[in-house]
Amino acid sequence: MNRSDLIQRLGEINPELPLATLDVAVKVLLDQMTETLVSGGRIEIRGFGSFSTRAYEARQVRNPKTGEKLSMSARRLPHFKPGKPLRDSVNENGT
């Protein structure tokens, strides 16, 4: 599902709301989530999961094709940890 699919689905569930309003609502939600993660915060949605960032230190890496050593700078990456209800639901309906 992508952003436009989400907006379309919300429109089907709430036909009284214009798609333009739903588009703005989804944009504001995603922008706020991004701002929270950028500032080092954590997002927890009960029953779904939590979003946070993980810090990785600078390190030396090797290009597997050439064997050349490269320097990778320190960075933070987003991390998602699914909640138990989501994990259980996926496992029940999965493969």
KEFI-540129 format. One record per residue: residue number from 0; x, y, z of N, C-alpha, C, O in turn. Coordinates in Angstrom, 2 decimals, always signed. Example, Ala and Ser with C-alpha at 12.3 -4.5 7.8 and 13.67 -1.06 7.14 Angstrom:
2
@seq:0 | npx:+13.19 | npy:-5.69 | npz:+7.80 | capx:+12.30 | capy:-4.50 | capz:+7.80 | cpx:+13.20 | cpy:-3.30 | cpz:+7.80 | opx:+14.24 | opy:-3.32 | opz:+8.46
@seq:1 | npx:+12.85 | npy:-2.25 | npz:+7.08 | capx:+13.67 | capy:-1.06 | capz:+7.14 | cpx:+12.90 | cpy:+0.03 | cpz:+7.87 | opx:+13.41 | opy:+1.14 | opz:+8.04
This chain:
95
@seq:0 | npx:+0.85 | npy:-1.17 | npz:+0.00 | capx:+0.00 | capy:+0.00 | capz:+0.00 | cpx:+0.90 | cpy:+1.23 | cpz:+0.00 | opx:+1.84 | opy:+1.32 | opz:+0.78
@seq:1 | npx:+0.60 | npy:+2.16 | npz:-0.86 | capx:+1.34 | capy:+3.42 | capz:-0.85 | cpx:+0.43 | cpy:+4.54 | cpz:-0.35 | opx:-0.72 | opy:+4.31 | opz:+0.02
@seq:2 | npx:+0.95 | npy:+5.75 | npz:-0.35 | capx:+0.21 | capy:+6.88 | capz:+0.22 | cpx:-1.13 | cpy:+7.12 | cpz:-0.48 | opx:-2.14 | opy:+7.33 | opz:+0.18
@seq:3 | npx:-1.13 | npy:+7.09 | npz:-1.80 | capx:-2.39 | capy:+7.33 | capz:-2.53 | cpx:-3.40 | cpy:+6.21 | cpz:-2.28 | opx:-4.60 | opy:+6.46 | opz:-2.23
@seq:4 | npx:-2.92 | npy:+4.96 | npz:-2.13 | capx:-3.82 | capy:+3.86 | capz:-1.79 | cpx:-4.44 | cpy:+4.08 | cpz:-0.41 | opx:-5.62 | opy:+3.81 | opz:-0.20
@seq:5 | npx:-3.63 | npy:+4.56 | npz:+0.53 | capx:-4.13 | capy:+4.84 | capz:+1.88 | cpx:-5.22 | cpy:+5.91 | cpz:+1.84 | opx:-6.26 | opy:+5.77 | opz:+2.48
@seq:6 | npx:-4.96 | npy:+6.98 | npz:+1.10 | capx:-5.94 | capy:+8.06 | capz:+1.00 | cpx:-7.23 | cpy:+7.55 | cpz:+0.35 | opx:-8.32 | opy:+7.89 | opz:+0.79
@seq:7 | npx:-7.09 | npy:+6.74 | npz:-0.69 | capx:-8.26 | capy:+6.17 | capz:-1.37 | cpx:-9.06 | cpy:+5.29 | cpz:-0.41 | opx:-10.29 | opy:+5.37 | opz:-0.38
@seq:8 | npx:-8.38 | npy:+4.45 | npz:+0.35 | capx:-9.05 | capy:+3.55 | capz:+1.31 | cpx:-9.77 | cpy:+4.35 | cpz:+2.40 | opx:-10.89 | opy:+4.03 | opz:+2.77
@seq:9 | npx:-9.10 | npy:+5.40 | npz:+2.91 | capx:-9.75 | capy:+6.26 | capz:+3.91 | cpx:-10.99 | cpy:+6.92 | cpz:+3.32 | opx:-11.99 | opy:+7.11 | opz:+4.01
@seq:10 | npx:-10.92 | npy:+7.28 | npz:+2.04 | capx:-12.08 | capy:+7.87 | capz:+1.36 | cpx:-13.24 | cpy:+6.90 | cpz:+1.24 | opx:-14.40 | opy:+7.30 | opz:+1.33
@seq:11 | npx:-12.92 | npy:+5.62 | npz:+1.03 | capx:-13.97 | capy:+4.59 | capz:+0.95 | cpx:-14.63 | cpy:+4.39 | cpz:+2.32 | opx:-15.84 | opy:+4.19 | opz:+2.41
@seq:12 | npx:-13.81 | npy:+4.44 | npz:+3.38 | capx:-14.34 | capy:+4.23 | capz:+4.72 | cpx:-15.14 | cpy:+5.45 | cpz:+5.19 | opx:-16.13 | opy:+5.31 | opz:+5.91
@seq:13 | npx:-14.70 | npy:+6.65 | npz:+4.78 | capx:-15.34 | capy:+7.90 | capz:+5.19 | cpx:-15.76 | cpy:+8.70 | cpz:+3.96 | opx:-15.10 | opy:+9.69 | opz:+3.62
@seq:14 | npx:-16.83 | npy:+8.30 | npz:+3.27 | capx:-17.21 | capy:+8.97 | capz:+2.03 | cpx:-17.64 | cpy:+10.43 | cpz:+2.23 | opx:-17.67 | opy:+11.20 | opz:+1.26
@seq:15 | npx:-17.97 | npy:+10.82 | npz:+3.46 | capx:-18.39 | capy:+12.21 | capz:+3.71 | cpx:-17.20 | cpy:+13.18 | cpz:+3.71 | opx:-17.41 | opy:+14.39 | opz:+3.64
@seq:16 | npx:-15.98 | npy:+12.66 | npz:+3.79 | capx:-14.79 | capy:+13.51 | capz:+3.80 | cpx:-14.21 | cpy:+13.63 | cpz:+2.38 | opx:-14.03 | opy:+12.61 | opz:+1.71
@seq:17 | npx:-13.93 | npy:+14.84 | npz:+1.93 | capx:-13.33 | capy:+15.01 | capz:+0.60 | cpx:-11.90 | cpy:+14.45 | cpz:+0.56 | opx:-11.18 | opy:+14.50 | opz:+1.56
@seq:18 | npx:-11.51 | npy:+13.91 | npz:-0.59 | capx:-10.18 | capy:+13.34 | capz:-0.73 | cpx:-9.09 | cpy:+14.37 | cpz:-0.47 | opx:-8.02 | opy:+14.02 | opz:+0.03
@seq:19 | npx:-9.34 | npy:+15.62 | npz:-0.79 | capx:-8.35 | capy:+16.68 | capz:-0.55 | cpx:-8.09 | cpy:+16.83 | cpz:+0.95 | opx:-6.95 | opy:+17.03 | opz:+1.36
@seq:20 | npx:-9.12 | npy:+16.73 | npz:+1.76 | capx:-8.97 | capy:+16.81 | capz:+3.22 | cpx:-8.19 | cpy:+15.61 | cpz:+3.74 | opx:-7.32 | opy:+15.75 | opz:+4.60
@seq:21 | npx:-8.50 | npy:+14.43 | npz:+3.22 | capx:-7.78 | capy:+13.23 | capz:+3.64 | cpx:-6.31 | cpy:+13.30 | cpz:+3.23 | opx:-5.44 | opy:+12.85 | opz:+3.97
@seq:22 | npx:-6.05 | npy:+13.86 | npz:+2.06 | capx:-4.68 | capy:+14.02 | capz:+1.58 | cpx:-3.88 | cpy:+14.90 | cpz:+2.54 | opx:-2.74 | opy:+14.59 | opz:+2.89
@seq:23 | npx:-4.48 | npy:+16.01 | npz:+2.96 | capx:-3.82 | capy:+16.92 | capz:+3.89 | cpx:-3.61 | cpy:+16.23 | cpz:+5.24 | opx:-2.55 | opy:+16.38 | opz:+5.85
@seq:24 | npx:-4.60 | npy:+15.48 | npz:+5.70 | capx:-4.49 | capy:+14.80 | capz:+6.99 | cpx:-3.36 | cpy:+13.78 | cpz:+6.99 | opx:-2.59 | opy:+13.70 | opz:+7.94
@seq:25 | npx:-3.25 | npy:+13.00 | npz:+5.93 | capx:-2.19 | capy:+12.01 | capz:+5.82 | cpx:-0.83 | cpy:+12.70 | cpz:+5.73 | opx:+0.14 | opy:+12.25 | opz:+6.34
@seq:26 | npx:-0.76 | npy:+13.80 | npz:+4.97 | capx:+0.50 | capy:+14.54 | capz:+4.85 | cpx:+0.94 | cpy:+15.10 | cpz:+6.20 | opx:+2.12 | opy:+15.00 | opz:+6.56
@seq:27 | npx:+0.01 | npy:+15.67 | npz:+6.95 | capx:+0.34 | capy:+16.23 | capz:+8.26 | cpx:+0.80 | cpy:+15.11 | cpz:+9.20 | opx:+1.77 | opy:+15.30 | opz:+9.94
@seq:28 | npx:+0.13 | npy:+13.98 | npz:+9.18 | capx:+0.51 | capy:+12.85 | capz:+10.03 | cpx:+1.92 | cpy:+12.37 | cpz:+9.72 | opx:+2.73 | opy:+12.20 | opz:+10.63
@seq:29 | npx:+2.21 | npy:+12.16 | npz:+8.45 | capx:+3.53 | capy:+11.67 | capz:+8.06 | cpx:+4.62 | cpy:+12.71 | cpz:+8.33 | opx:+5.73 | opy:+12.36 | opz:+8.74
@seq:30 | npx:+4.31 | npy:+13.99 | npz:+8.10 | capx:+5.28 | capy:+15.05 | capz:+8.39 | cpx:+5.59 | cpy:+15.11 | cpz:+9.88 | opx:+6.75 | opy:+15.28 | opz:+10.26
@seq:31 | npx:+4.57 | npy:+14.97 | npz:+10.71 | capx:+4.78 | capy:+15.01 | capz:+12.17 | cpx:+5.59 | cpy:+13.81 | cpz:+12.63 | opx:+6.45 | opy:+13.94 | opz:+13.50
@seq:32 | npx:+5.32 | npy:+12.64 | npz:+12.06 | capx:+6.10 | capy:+11.45 | capz:+12.40 | cpx:+7.57 | cpy:+11.65 | cpz:+12.01 | opx:+8.47 | opy:+11.31 | opz:+12.78
@seq:33 | npx:+7.80 | npy:+12.21 | npz:+10.83 | capx:+9.17 | capy:+12.48 | capz:+10.37 | cpx:+9.87 | cpy:+13.45 | cpz:+11.30 | opx:+11.02 | opy:+13.22 | opz:+11.68
@seq:34 | npx:+9.20 | npy:+14.54 | npz:+11.65 | capx:+9.79 | capy:+15.53 | capz:+12.56 | cpx:+10.17 | cpy:+14.92 | cpz:+13.90 | opx:+11.22 | opy:+15.22 | opz:+14.46
@seq:35 | npx:+9.31 | npy:+14.06 | npz:+14.42 | capx:+9.57 | capy:+13.41 | capz:+15.70 | cpx:+10.81 | cpy:+12.53 | cpz:+15.62 | opx:+11.65 | opy:+12.56 | opz:+16.52
@seq:36 | npx:+10.94 | npy:+11.75 | npz:+14.56 | capx:+12.11 | capy:+10.89 | capz:+14.41 | cpx:+13.38 | cpy:+11.69 | cpz:+14.17 | opx:+14.44 | opy:+11.34 | opz:+14.69
@seq:37 | npx:+13.29 | npy:+12.77 | npz:+13.39 | capx:+14.46 | capy:+13.61 | capz:+13.13 | cpx:+14.97 | cpy:+14.22 | cpz:+14.43 | opx:+16.18 | opy:+14.34 | opz:+14.62
@seq:38 | npx:+14.07 | npy:+14.60 | npz:+15.31 | capx:+14.48 | capy:+15.22 | capz:+16.58 | cpx:+14.91 | cpy:+14.18 | cpz:+17.62 | opx:+15.22 | opy:+14.54 | opz:+18.76
@seq:39 | npx:+14.93 | npy:+12.90 | npz:+17.24 | capx:+15.38 | capy:+11.86 | capz:+18.16 | cpx:+14.28 | cpy:+11.26 | cpz:+19.00 | opx:+14.55 | opy:+10.48 | opz:+19.92
@seq:40 | npx:+13.03 | npy:+11.60 | npz:+18.71 | capx:+11.90 | capy:+11.08 | capz:+19.48 | cpx:+11.52 | cpy:+9.67 | cpz:+19.08 | opx:+12.12 | opy:+9.06 | opz:+18.20
@seq:41 | npx:+10.51 | npy:+9.17 | npz:+19.76 | capx:+10.00 | capy:+7.82 | capz:+19.54 | cpx:+8.50 | cpy:+7.91 | cpz:+19.31 | opx:+7.81 | opy:+8.72 | opz:+19.94
@seq:42 | npx:+7.99 | npy:+7.08 | npz:+18.42 | capx:+6.56 | capy:+7.06 | capz:+18.11 | cpx:+6.04 | cpy:+5.68 | cpz:+18.47 | opx:+6.59 | opy:+4.67 | opz:+18.02
@seq:43 | npx:+4.99 | npy:+5.63 | npz:+19.27 | capx:+4.40 | capy:+4.35 | capz:+19.63 | cpx:+2.92 | cpy:+4.38 | cpz:+19.29 | opx:+2.17 | opy:+5.25 | opz:+19.74
@seq:44 | npx:+2.50 | npy:+3.41 | npz:+18.49 | capx:+1.09 | capy:+3.27 | capz:+18.13 | cpx:+0.65 | cpy:+1.92 | cpz:+18.69 | opx:+1.02 | opy:+0.86 | opz:+18.18
@seq:45 | npx:-0.13 | npy:+1.97 | npz:+19.76 | capx:-0.55 | capy:+0.75 | capz:+20.47 | cpx:-1.20 | cpy:-0.24 | cpz:+19.51 | opx:-2.06 | opy:+0.13 | opz:+18.70
@seq:46 | npx:-0.79 | npy:-1.48 | npz:+19.61 | capx:-1.35 | capy:-2.53 | capz:+18.77 | cpx:-0.72 | cpy:-2.62 | cpz:+17.40 | opx:-0.94 | opy:-3.59 | opz:+16.68
@seq:47 | npx:+0.07 | npy:-1.61 | npz:+17.01 | capx:+0.70 | capy:-1.61 | capz:+15.69 | cpx:+2.21 | cpy:-1.77 | cpz:+15.82 | opx:+2.79 | opy:-2.71 | opz:+15.28
@seq:48 | npx:+2.85 | npy:-0.85 | npz:+16.55 | capx:+4.29 | capy:-0.95 | capz:+16.73 | cpx:+4.88 | cpy:+0.39 | cpz:+17.11 | opx:+4.17 | opy:+1.36 | opz:+17.38
@seq:49 | npx:+6.20 | npy:+0.43 | npz:+17.14 | capx:+6.88 | capy:+1.67 | capz:+17.51 | cpx:+7.98 | cpy:+1.98 | cpz:+16.50 | opx:+8.62 | opy:+1.09 | opz:+15.94
@seq:50 | npx:+8.17 | npy:+3.27 | npz:+16.28 | capx:+9.21 | capy:+3.78 | capz:+15.40 | cpx:+10.24 | cpy:+4.50 | cpz:+16.26 | opx:+9.87 | opy:+5.24 | opz:+17.18
@seq:51 | npx:+11.50 | npy:+4.30 | npz:+15.97 | capx:+12.58 | capy:+5.00 | capz:+16.66 | cpx:+13.75 | cpy:+5.08 | cpz:+15.70 | opx:+13.67 | opy:+4.63 | opz:+14.55
@seq:52 | npx:+14.85 | npy:+5.66 | npz:+16.16 | capx:+16.06 | capy:+5.69 | capz:+15.35 | cpx:+17.14 | cpy:+4.92 | cpz:+16.07 | opx:+17.16 | opy:+4.84 | opz:+17.30
@seq:53 | npx:+18.04 | npy:+4.35 | npz:+15.29 | capx:+19.19 | capy:+3.65 | capz:+15.85 | cpx:+20.45 | cpy:+4.34 | cpz:+15.34 | opx:+20.55 | opy:+4.70 | opz:+14.17
@seq:54 | npx:+21.41 | npy:+4.52 | npz:+16.25 | capx:+22.66 | capy:+5.17 | capz:+15.90 | cpx:+23.71 | cpy:+4.11 | cpz:+15.55 | opx:+23.84 | opy:+3.10 | opz:+16.24
@seq:55 | npx:+24.43 | npy:+4.36 | npz:+14.49 | capx:+25.52 | capy:+3.48 | capz:+14.06 | cpx:+26.80 | cpy:+4.30 | cpz:+14.02 | opx:+26.82 | opy:+5.40 | opz:+13.48
@seq:56 | npx:+27.86 | npy:+3.77 | npz:+14.60 | capx:+29.13 | capy:+4.46 | capz:+14.66 | cpx:+29.84 | cpy:+4.40 | cpz:+13.31 | opx:+29.54 | opy:+3.55 | opz:+12.48
@seq:57 | npx:+30.78 | npy:+5.31 | npz:+13.13 | capx:+31.60 | capy:+5.30 | capz:+11.92 | cpx:+32.44 | cpy:+4.02 | cpz:+11.92 | opx:+32.83 | opy:+3.53 | opz:+12.98
@seq:58 | npx:+32.71 | npy:+3.49 | npz:+10.72 | capx:+33.49 | capy:+2.26 | capz:+10.65 | cpx:+34.13 | cpy:+2.12 | cpz:+9.28 | opx:+33.79 | opy:+2.84 | opz:+8.34
@seq:59 | npx:+35.06 | npy:+1.20 | npz:+9.19 | capx:+35.72 | capy:+0.89 | capz:+7.93 | cpx:+34.97 | cpy:-0.26 | cpz:+7.27 | opx:+34.65 | opy:-1.26 | opz:+7.93
@seq:60 | npx:+34.69 | npy:-0.12 | npz:+5.99 | capx:+34.02 | capy:-1.18 | capz:+5.23 | cpx:+34.88 | cpy:-1.51 | cpz:+4.02 | opx:+35.82 | opy:-0.78 | opz:+3.69
@seq:61 | npx:+34.56 | npy:-2.61 | npz:+3.37 | capx:+35.33 | capy:-3.05 | capz:+2.22 | cpx:+34.40 | cpy:-3.26 | cpz:+1.04 | opx:+33.35 | opy:-3.89 | opz:+1.17
@seq:62 | npx:+34.80 | npy:-2.74 | npz:-0.12 | capx:+34.05 | capy:-2.97 | capz:-1.35 | cpx:+34.32 | cpy:-4.42 | cpz:-1.76 | opx:+35.46 | opy:-4.77 | opz:-2.05
@seq:63 | npx:+33.28 | npy:-5.27 | npz:-1.79 | capx:+33.52 | capy:-6.69 | capz:-2.08 | cpx:+34.05 | cpy:-6.94 | cpz:-3.50 | opx:+34.71 | opy:-7.95 | opz:-3.74
@seq:64 | npx:+33.75 | npy:-6.06 | npz:-4.41 | capx:+34.18 | capy:-6.27 | capz:-5.80 | cpx:+35.66 | cpy:-5.94 | cpz:-5.98 | opx:+36.38 | opy:-6.68 | opz:-6.65
@seq:65 | npx:+36.11 | npy:-4.82 | npz:-5.40 | capx:+37.48 | capy:-4.37 | capz:-5.61 | cpx:+38.38 | cpy:-4.63 | cpz:-4.41 | opx:+39.61 | opy:-4.61 | opz:-4.55
@seq:66 | npx:+37.81 | npy:-4.87 | npz:-3.25 | capx:+38.59 | capy:-5.06 | capz:-2.04 | cpx:+39.06 | cpy:-3.75 | cpz:-1.43 | opx:+39.74 | opy:-3.75 | opz:-0.40
@seq:67 | npx:+38.69 | npy:-2.62 | npz:-2.04 | capx:+39.09 | capy:-1.30 | capz:-1.56 | cpx:+38.43 | cpy:-1.01 | cpz:-0.22 | opx:+37.25 | opy:-1.28 | opz:-0.02
@seq:68 | npx:+39.22 | npy:-0.45 | npz:+0.72 | capx:+38.68 | capy:-0.07 | capz:+2.02 | cpx:+38.06 | cpy:+1.31 | cpz:+1.91 | opx:+38.64 | opy:+2.23 | opz:+1.33
@seq:69 | npx:+36.88 | npy:+1.44 | npz:+2.48 | capx:+36.14 | capy:+2.70 | capz:+2.47 | cpx:+35.78 | cpy:+3.08 | cpz:+3.90 | opx:+35.69 | opy:+2.23 | opz:+4.78
@seq:70 | npx:+35.57 | npy:+4.36 | npz:+4.10 | capx:+35.18 | capy:+4.85 | capz:+5.41 | cpx:+33.70 | cpy:+5.20 | cpz:+5.38 | opx:+33.25 | opy:+5.99 | opz:+4.55
@seq:71 | npx:+32.94 | npy:+4.59 | npz:+6.29 | capx:+31.51 | capy:+4.88 | capz:+6.39 | cpx:+31.30 | cpy:+5.78 | cpz:+7.61 | opx:+31.71 | opy:+5.44 | opz:+8.72
@seq:72 | npx:+30.67 | npy:+6.91 | npz:+7.39 | capx:+30.47 | capy:+7.86 | capz:+8.49 | cpx:+29.38 | cpy:+7.38 | cpz:+9.45 | opx:+28.58 | opy:+6.50 | opz:+9.12
@seq:73 | npx:+29.36 | npy:+7.96 | npz:+10.63 | capx:+28.33 | capy:+7.64 | capz:+11.62 | cpx:+26.98 | cpy:+8.11 | cpz:+11.08 | opx:+26.90 | opy:+9.10 | opz:+10.35
@seq:74 | npx:+25.94 | npy:+7.40 | npz:+11.45 | capx:+24.61 | capy:+7.78 | capz:+10.97 | cpx:+23.53 | cpy:+7.21 | cpz:+11.88 | opx:+23.76 | opy:+6.31 | opz:+12.68
@seq:75 | npx:+22.34 | npy:+7.77 | npz:+11.72 | capx:+21.15 | capy:+7.29 | capz:+12.41 | cpx:+20.17 | cpy:+6.82 | cpz:+11.35 | opx:+19.98 | opy:+7.46 | opz:+10.32
@seq:76 | npx:+19.55 | npy:+5.68 | npz:+11.62 | capx:+18.58 | capy:+5.13 | capz:+10.67 | cpx:+17.26 | cpy:+4.85 | cpz:+11.40 | opx:+17.27 | opy:+4.49 | opz:+12.57
@seq:77 | npx:+16.13 | npy:+5.01 | npz:+10.69 | capx:+14.85 | capy:+4.69 | capz:+11.32 | cpx:+14.72 | cpy:+3.19 | cpz:+11.56 | opx:+15.26 | opy:+2.37 | opz:+10.80
@seq:78 | npx:+14.01 | npy:+2.84 | npz:+12.61 | capx:+13.80 | capy:+1.44 | capz:+12.98 | cpx:+12.34 | cpy:+1.27 | cpz:+13.38 | opx:+11.77 | opy:+2.11 | opz:+14.07
@seq:79 | npx:+11.73 | npy:+0.17 | npz:+12.93 | capx:+10.34 | capy:-0.15 | capz:+13.29 | cpx:+10.32 | cpy:-1.47 | cpz:+14.02 | opx:+10.92 | opy:-2.45 | opz:+13.57
@seq:80 | npx:+9.63 | npy:-1.49 | npz:+15.16 | capx:+9.44 | capy:-2.73 | capz:+15.91 | cpx:+7.94 | cpy:-2.99 | cpz:+15.98 | opx:+7.21 | opy:-2.23 | opz:+16.62
@seq:81 | npx:+7.47 | npy:-4.06 | npz:+15.34 | capx:+6.04 | capy:-4.33 | capz:+15.35 | cpx:+5.55 | cpy:-4.72 | cpz:+16.74 | opx:+6.28 | opy:-5.34 | opz:+17.51
@seq:82 | npx:+4.31 | npy:-4.34 | npz:+17.04 | capx:+3.69 | capy:-4.72 | capz:+18.29 | cpx:+3.19 | cpy:-6.15 | cpz:+18.24 | opx:+3.06 | opy:-6.73 | opz:+17.16
@seq:83 | npx:+2.92 | npy:-6.73 | npz:+19.38 | capx:+2.49 | capy:-8.12 | capz:+19.46 | cpx:+1.21 | cpy:-8.39 | cpz:+18.68 | opx:+1.15 | opy:-9.40 | opz:+17.97
@seq:84 | npx:+0.16 | npy:-7.53 | npz:+18.77 | capx:-1.03 | capy:-7.80 | capz:+17.97 | cpx:-0.76 | cpy:-7.84 | cpz:+16.46 | opx:-1.34 | opy:-8.66 | opz:+15.75
@seq:85 | npx:+0.12 | npy:-6.97 | npz:+15.98 | capx:+0.46 | capy:-6.97 | capz:+14.55 | cpx:+1.22 | cpy:-8.24 | cpz:+14.19 | opx:+0.93 | opy:-8.87 | opz:+13.18
@seq:86 | npx:+2.21 | npy:-8.61 | npz:+15.01 | capx:+2.98 | capy:-9.85 | capz:+14.75 | cpx:+2.06 | cpy:-11.05 | cpz:+14.73 | opx:+2.15 | opy:-11.90 | opz:+13.84
@seq:87 | npx:+1.16 | npy:-11.13 | npz:+15.71 | capx:+0.23 | capy:-12.27 | capz:+15.79 | cpx:-0.69 | cpy:-12.32 | cpz:+14.58 | opx:-0.94 | opy:-13.39 | opz:+14.03
@seq:88 | npx:-1.19 | npy:-11.16 | npz:+14.18 | capx:-2.09 | capy:-11.08 | capz:+13.03 | cpx:-1.39 | cpy:-11.52 | cpz:+11.74 | opx:-1.97 | opy:-12.24 | opz:+10.93
@seq:89 | npx:-0.16 | npy:-11.08 | npz:+11.56 | capx:+0.60 | capy:-11.46 | capz:+10.37 | cpx:+0.88 | cpy:-12.95 | cpz:+10.37 | opx:+0.79 | opy:-13.60 | opz:+9.33
@seq:90 | npx:+1.23 | npy:-13.49 | npz:+11.52 | capx:+1.54 | capy:-14.93 | capz:+11.60 | cpx:+0.30 | cpy:-15.79 | cpz:+11.40 | opx:+0.41 | opy:-16.88 | opz:+10.84
@seq:91 | npx:-0.86 | npy:-15.34 | npz:+11.85 | capx:-2.10 | capy:-16.09 | capz:+11.66 | cpx:-2.50 | cpy:-16.13 | cpz:+10.20 | opx:-2.92 | opy:-17.17 | opz:+9.69
@seq:92 | npx:-2.36 | npy:-14.99 | npz:+9.52 | capx:-2.84 | capy:-14.87 | capz:+8.15 | cpx:-1.72 | cpy:-14.99 | cpz:+7.11 | opx:-1.99 | opy:-14.92 | opz:+5.91
@seq:93 | npx:-0.49 | npy:-15.18 | npz:+7.55 | capx:+0.65 | capy:-15.25 | capz:+6.64 | cpx:+0.70 | cpy:-16.56 | cpz:+5.90 | opx:-0.31 | opy:-17.25 | opz:+5.75
@seq:94 | npx:+1.88 | npy:-16.91 | npz:+5.45 | capx:+2.14 | capy:-18.10 | capz:+4.65 | cpx:+1.34 | cpy:-19.23 | cpz:+5.05 | opx:+1.45 | opy:-20.31 | opz:+4.46
